[in-house]
């Protein structure tokens, strides 16, 4: 299987880091972060 990397824009990376920081205390941030991580995994499984 080919290795796939998901590269975020600088703004997206900043938001992603914020969500990681706030997820333990905020249900909304945790939900958004979970959705992003699921989409990342889908992209990695099927990059086409």
N, C-alpha and C positions, 0 to 999 in steps of 0.2 A: 504494500500500500504506500502511496506517495505521501510524504510529509506535507501538511498544510499549516500555514501560519496565518493567523488573523491579525492584521495590522490596523490599529485604530488611528484616526486623525488626532492631532494634539488636543483639540477640544473634546473629542469623544473619550480620549484617555483620561483627561482631567475629570470628566463626569464619572467615568468608570471607577477611578480611584476614590472619588467622593462617595459613590454608592457603596464601595467596599468598606469605607470607614464608617458610614452611617448605618449600614445594614443590621448590625447587632441590636440597635436601639429603635429602629424605625421600620414598621411593617411595610410601608409604601416603598421605601428604598430597597428593602429586602425582596419584595415582589418584582420590582423593575430589574434588579440585579439578576434574579433567578431567570427571568425571561431572556435577558441578554445572554446569559451563559448557555441557556438551552439553544438559542439561535446560533451561537458560536459552535456548539457541538454538532448541530445539523450541518453547518457549512463544512466542518472538518470531515464529517462522515461522507458527504456527497458534494465535492467542490464544483461539480458540473452544474 
